C-alpha cells in the first residue's frame, strides 16, 4: 500500500551520535540542516542530569530549542552516567534495591527535565537480566521499578516509552506486551513504546514495516538506522538490509505523529556529515513513496557512500537470547489481540544477535 498522507514525517537526530559537539552546536547544526527535532540523551556532555544547576541549564536548553524551532524527545541511554565502570549500570533489574532506586531516580529526573523542555516523550529500557535473577523475579522487579516513573510521567502528562533492546529482558515487541501484562491495569495503559526500526530488522520475526503497523496503538517514539538480520550493529542508511520506503509508508499510514530519530551512537566522529546525509536519505525515501522504488544501481550507490562512514568494528560479541521462565504456565495473560502469553523464544527466527554491544 502507498500512503495517501501528504504530511511529511517529523525527522530528528540523536545527540548520542553528536557527542563530539557541544550541545548548543549540535542543536544549531540540526536546525541548519532542516531537522524537525532532536532526541536528547541526558549525559555528562549534553545536559548532565546529575550536575548542579539542572533546572537553570534545562531552561537554557528549552529556550534554545524554542529559538531553533526544534521539537525534542528525552532519551536515557547514556552508557556511564550512573556508574563510571560498568556500561548502563545500575539497571531497573539490579539485585541491589538501592542500585535499582538510583536508575528509577534518574528516570524520574528525566521526566522532570522532559516536562521543562516540552518534550514529546521520555525514553527508557529494561536492562539485561542479571545471571543470579530468575525470569519471574526479573519481570516483577522491572514492573516495580517502573511504577514511580510511570506515575511521574502521568503527573507530567508525558508518555514514558520503553525501547525493546537486543539482549535485554525486554528485547522485542512480544516482550513489551508481556511487560504490559505484568504491569496490568492502569499502569499498563501508561506505558508507551519506542520502536527501533533497526532492531526490528535485527531480530523481530516480521519485517520492519509490519512491526510498525502492529505497534501502532502504543507507538510514541521511533528510532531509525540501518541494520542487518541477526547483527545488532547500528549502521548508516544504505549500509544494511532495510528497505526504508515501506517503513516510512507504514508510519504515515498509522498516523504516527512523533519524532523519527536517527540513532547512530557509534559514529559521532563523523556526526555532522552523517546528520546531513541521513536527512537527505530519509527525504529521498519519502519521495520514493510516490515516485516508485529505487533501482538496484541506486541502492548500490547509496550503500557504497554509507560504508565510507561505517565505524571500524571490533570482534563480534554474542548476545544470549532471552529464555522462557520456569513459571511460564502461570504467567499473566496478554490481551487477546496479542496471541502470546509468555516471554517469547524465537524457535524459527534469527539466532541470538551478534556484533556491537547494545548502545
C-alpha positions as CSV (number, residue, x, y, z in Angstrom):
1,X,0.0,0.0,0.0
2,X,1.2,3.5,-0.8
3,X,0.2,6.1,1.8
4,X,-2.0,9.0,0.6
5,X,-0.9,11.1,3.5
6,X,1.0,14.2,2.3
7,X,2.2,15.5,5.7
8,X,5.9,14.6,5.9
9,X,7.2,12.7,8.9
10,X,9.0,14.7,11.6
11,X,12.6,13.8,11.4
12,X,15.1,14.1,14.2
13,X,18.7,13.1,15.1
14,X,20.0,11.7,18.3
15,X,22.6,13.7,20.3
16,X,24.3,10.3,21.2
17,X,25.6,10.5,17.7
18,X,26.9,14.0,18.1
19,X,28.9,13.6,21.3
20,X,32.0,15.3,19.8
21,X,30.0,18.6,19.6
22,X,28.8,20.9,22.3
23,X,25.1,20.7,22.8
24,X,24.4,24.2,21.5
25,X,26.5,23.4,18.4
26,X,24.7,20.1,17.9
27,X,21.3,21.8,18.1
28,X,22.3,24.6,15.7
29,X,23.7,22.0,13.3
30,X,20.4,20.1,13.2
31,X,18.3,23.2,12.8
32,X,20.6,24.5,10.0
33,X,20.3,21.1,8.2
34,X,16.5,21.2,8.4
35,X,15.6,18.6,11.0
36,X,12.3,19.0,12.8
37,X,13.6,17.8,16.2
38,X,16.3,16.2,18.3
39,X,16.5,13.2,20.6
40,X,18.4,14.4,23.6
41,X,20.3,11.9,25.6
42,X,20.9,13.1,29.1
43,X,24.7,12.7,29.7
44,X,27.7,14.4,31.0
45,X,28.5,16.1,27.7
46,X,24.9,17.1,26.9
47,X,22.7,18.3,29.8
48,X,24.2,16.3,32.6
49,X,21.3,15.2,34.8
50,X,23.5,14.8,37.9
51,X,25.4,18.1,37.8
52,X,24.4,21.1,39.8
53,X,22.0,23.7,38.4
54,X,20.0,21.3,36.3
55,X,16.8,23.4,36.4
56,X,18.7,26.5,35.1
57,X,20.6,24.6,32.5
58,X,17.4,22.9,31.3
59,X,15.7,26.3,31.0
60,X,18.6,27.5,28.8
61,X,18.2,24.4,26.5
62,X,14.4,24.9,26.4
63,X,14.9,28.5,25.3
64,X,17.4,27.4,22.6
65,X,15.1,24.7,21.3
66,X,12.4,27.3,21.0
67,X,14.6,29.7,19.1
68,X,15.6,27.0,16.7
69,X,12.1,25.6,16.3
70,X,13.2,22.1,17.3
71,X,10.9,19.5,18.9
72,X,12.6,17.2,21.5
73,X,12.3,13.7,22.9
74,X,14.4,12.9,26.0
75,X,16.4,9.6,25.9
76,X,18.2,7.9,28.9
77,X,20.6,5.5,27.2
78,X,23.8,7.2,28.4
79,X,26.4,4.5,28.9
80,X,28.2,5.6,32.1
81,X,26.0,8.3,33.6
82,X,25.5,6.4,36.8
83,X,28.4,4.0,37.0
84,X,31.8,5.0,35.6
85,X,33.0,1.4,35.5
86,X,30.0,-0.6,34.1
87,X,28.1,0.4,31.0
88,X,24.3,1.1,31.5
89,X,24.5,0.2,35.2
90,X,22.8,0.0,37.5
91,X,19.6,-1.1,35.8
92,X,16.0,-1.5,36.8
93,X,16.7,-5.2,37.3
94,X,19.7,-4.8,39.6
95,X,19.6,-7.2,42.6
96,X,20.5,-4.3,44.9
97,X,17.4,-2.3,45.8
98,X,19.5,0.9,46.3
99,X,21.0,0.4,42.8
100,X,17.6,0.0,41.2
101,X,16.4,3.1,43.1
102,X,19.3,5.0,41.5
103,X,18.1,4.1,38.0
104,X,14.5,4.8,38.9
105,X,15.6,8.2,40.3
106,X,17.4,9.0,37.1
107,X,14.3,8.3,35.1
108,X,12.2,10.4,37.3
109,X,14.7,13.2,36.9
110,X,14.4,12.7,33.1
111,X,10.7,13.1,33.3
112,X,11.1,16.4,35.1
113,X,13.6,17.6,32.5
114,X,11.4,16.4,29.7
115,X,8.4,18.3,31.1
116,X,10.5,21.5,31.4
117,X,11.7,21.1,27.8
118,X,8.2,20.5,26.5
119,X,9.3,17.1,25.2
120,X,7.2,14.7,23.3
121,X,8.3,11.5,25.1
122,X,10.7,10.1,27.8
123,X,12.6,7.0,26.7
124,X,13.9,4.1,28.8
125,X,14.8,0.4,28.5
126,X,14.8,-2.6,30.8
127,X,18.4,-3.6,31.1
128,X,19.9,-7.1,30.9
129,X,18.7,-9.7,33.4
130,X,21.4,-10.5,35.9
131,X,22.6,-14.1,35.9
132,X,21.6,-14.5,39.6
133,X,18.0,-13.4,38.9
134,X,15.2,-15.7,37.7
135,X,13.0,-14.7,34.8
136,X,9.9,-14.4,37.0
137,X,11.7,-12.2,39.5
138,X,13.2,-10.0,36.8
139,X,9.8,-9.3,35.2
140,X,8.2,-8.3,38.5
141,X,11.2,-6.4,39.6
142,X,11.1,-4.4,36.4
143,X,7.4,-3.7,36.9
144,X,8.0,-2.5,40.4
145,X,11.0,-0.3,39.4
146,X,8.9,1.4,36.6
147,X,6.0,2.2,38.9
148,X,7.2,5.5,40.3
149,X,8.4,6.6,36.8
150,X,5.1,5.8,35.3
151,X,3.4,7.8,38.0
152,X,5.7,10.8,37.5
153,X,5.2,10.7,33.7
154,X,1.4,10.6,34.2
155,X,1.5,13.6,36.5
156,X,3.6,15.4,33.9
157,X,1.3,14.3,31.1
158,X,4.2,12.8,29.2
159,X,4.4,9.3,27.7
160,X,7.1,7.1,29.2
161,X,8.2,5.0,26.2
162,X,10.2,1.7,26.7
163,X,12.5,0.5,24.0
164,X,12.9,-3.2,23.3
165,X,16.7,-3.7,23.1
166,X,18.5,-6.8,21.8
167,X,20.0,-8.8,24.7
168,X,17.8,-7.0,27.3
169,X,15.0,-8.6,29.3
170,X,12.6,-6.6,27.1
171,X,14.2,-7.4,23.7
172,X,11.3,-7.4,21.3
173,X,7.6,-6.5,20.8
174,X,6.3,-9.7,22.4
175,X,8.4,-8.9,25.5
176,X,6.9,-5.4,25.5
177,X,3.4,-6.8,25.6
178,X,4.4,-9.3,28.2
179,X,5.6,-6.5,30.4
180,X,2.3,-4.7,29.9
181,X,0.5,-7.8,31.1
182,X,2.8,-8.0,34.2
183,X,2.1,-4.3,35.0
184,X,-1.6,-4.8,34.5
185,X,-4.4,-2.3,34.9
186,X,-3.8,1.5,34.8
187,X,0.0,1.2,34.8
188,X,-0.1,-0.9,31.5
189,X,-2.1,1.9,29.9
190,X,0.6,4.5,30.8
191,X,3.5,2.7,29.2
192,X,4.2,3.6,25.6
193,X,6.7,2.1,23.1
194,X,9.9,3.3,21.4
195,X,10.3,1.3,18.2
196,X,13.8,1.0,16.9
197,X,13.5,0.1,13.2
198,X,17.0,-1.4,13.1
199,X,16.1,-3.7,16.0
200,X,13.1,-4.9,14.1
201,X,15.3,-5.9,11.2
202,X,17.8,-7.5,13.6
203,X,15.5,-9.9,15.5
204,X,11.8,-9.5,15.0
205,X,10.1,-12.3,13.1
206,X,8.2,-9.8,10.9
207,X,9.6,-7.2,8.5
208,X,10.1,-3.7,10.0
209,X,7.1,-2.2,8.2
210,X,4.8,-4.9,9.6
211,X,6.2,-4.2,13.1
212,X,5.3,-0.6,12.7
213,X,1.7,-1.4,11.9
214,X,1.5,-4.0,14.7
215,X,3.0,-1.5,17.2
216,X,0.8,1.5,16.2
217,X,-1.5,1.6,19.2
218,X,1.4,2.0,21.6
219,X,3.9,3.8,19.4
220,X,5.1,7.2,20.8
221,X,8.7,7.4,19.7
222,X,10.7,6.0,16.7
223,X,14.5,5.4,16.3
224,X,15.8,4.7,12.9
225,X,19.0,3.5,11.3
226,X,20.1,0.6,9.0
227,X,20.9,-2.9,10.3
228,X,21.5,-6.4,9.2
229,X,19.5,-9.5,10.2
230,X,20.8,-11.1,13.4
231,X,23.5,-8.5,13.9
232,X,23.0,-5.7,16.5
233,X,25.1,-3.0,14.8
234,X,23.7,0.5,14.1
235,X,24.7,1.4,10.5
236,X,24.3,4.4,8.3
237,X,21.5,4.3,5.8
238,X,22.4,2.1,2.8
239,X,25.0,0.0,4.7
240,X,22.4,-2.6,6.0
241,X,19.5,-4.5,4.6
242,X,16.4,-2.4,5.4
243,X,14.0,-1.3,2.6
244,X,13.0,2.1,4.0
245,X,10.2,3.4,1.8
246,X,7.7,0.7,3.1
247,X,8.7,1.6,6.7
248,X,8.1,5.3,6.2
249,X,4.9,4.5,4.4
250,X,3.7,2.4,7.3
251,X,4.5,5.2,9.8
252,X,2.4,7.5,7.7
253,X,-0.4,5.0,7.3
254,X,-0.8,4.5,11.0
255,X,-0.9,8.3,11.6
256,X,2.3,8.4,13.6
257,X,2.9,12.0,14.9
258,X,6.0,11.7,16.9
259,X,9.7,12.1,16.0
260,X,11.5,9.7,13.7
261,X,15.0,10.0,15.1
262,X,18.2,8.8,13.5
263,X,20.3,6.8,16.0
264,X,24.0,6.3,15.2
265,X,25.7,6.4,18.6
266,X,29.0,4.8,17.4
267,X,29.5,7.4,14.6
268,X,30.0,10.6,16.5
269,X,33.4,11.1,14.8
270,X,31.5,11.8,11.5
271,X,28.3,13.0,13.2
272,X,27.9,16.3,11.2
273,X,28.4,14.5,7.9
274,X,26.1,11.7,8.7
275,X,23.4,14.0,10.1
276,X,23.4,15.7,6.7
277,X,23.4,12.5,4.6
278,X,20.8,10.8,6.8
279,X,18.4,13.6,6.3
280,X,18.9,13.5,2.6
281,X,18.4,9.8,2.6
282,X,15.1,9.9,4.5
283,X,13.7,12.8,2.5
284,X,14.5,10.8,-0.7
285,X,12.9,7.7,0.7
286,X,9.7,9.7,1.4
287,X,9.7,10.9,-2.1
288,X,10.0,7.4,-3.4
289,X,6.7,6.5,-1.8
290,X,5.0,8.2,-4.8
291,X,7.9,8.1,-7.3
292,X,8.5,4.3,-7.2
293,X,11.2,2.2,-5.7
294,X,14.9,2.8,-6.3
295,X,16.7,0.6,-8.8
296,X,19.4,-1.8,-7.9
297,X,22.2,0.5,-9.1
298,X,20.8,3.3,-7.0
299,X,20.8,1.1,-3.9
300,X,24.4,0.1,-4.6
301,X,25.5,3.7,-4.9
302,X,23.8,4.6,-1.6
303,X,25.4,1.6,0.1
304,X,28.9,2.5,-1.2
305,X,28.5,6.0,0.2
306,X,27.3,4.8,3.5
307,X,30.1,2.3,4.0
308,X,32.6,5.2,3.9
309,X,31.1,6.4,7.2
310,X,30.9,3.0,8.9
311,X,33.0,2.8,12.1
312,X,35.6,0.1,12.3
313,X,34.2,-2.8,14.3
314,X,36.0,-4.9,16.9
315,X,35.5,-8.7,17.4
316,X,31.9,-9.7,17.3
317,X,30.2,-10.2,20.7
318,X,27.5,-12.7,21.2
319,X,24.2,-11.8,23.0
320,X,22.2,-14.5,24.6
321,X,18.6,-14.7,23.6
322,X,16.1,-14.4,26.4
323,X,14.9,-17.7,27.9
324,X,11.4,-18.7,28.9
325,X,10.8,-18.5,32.7
326,X,10.1,-21.7,34.5
327,X,6.9,-20.1,35.8
328,X,5.6,-19.5,32.3
329,X,2.4,-21.6,32.7
330,X,1.2,-19.2,35.5
331,X,2.1,-16.1,33.6
332,X,-0.4,-13.2,33.4
333,X,-2.4,-13.4,30.2
334,X,-1.9,-10.9,27.4
335,X,-4.8,-9.0,25.7
336,X,-6.5,-11.3,23.2
337,X,-5.2,-9.5,20.2
338,X,-1.5,-10.3,21.1
339,X,-1.9,-14.1,20.9
340,X,1.2,-14.6,23.1
341,X,1.1,-15.0,26.9
342,X,4.7,-15.9,27.7
343,X,8.0,-14.3,27.2
344,X,8.9,-15.4,23.6
345,X,11.5,-17.6,22.2
346,X,12.4,-17.4,18.6
347,X,12.5,-21.0,17.5
348,X,12.1,-20.2,13.9
349,X,13.6,-16.7,13.9
350,X,17.2,-15.5,13.9
351,X,20.0,-16.7,16.1
352,X,20.9,-14.5,19.1
353,X,22.1,-11.1,17.8
354,X,25.8,-10.7,17.4
355,X,28.0,-7.7,16.7
356,X,28.4,-4.4,18.6
357,X,27.2,-4.4,22.2
358,X,23.9,-2.6,22.9
359,X,24.3,1.1,22.7
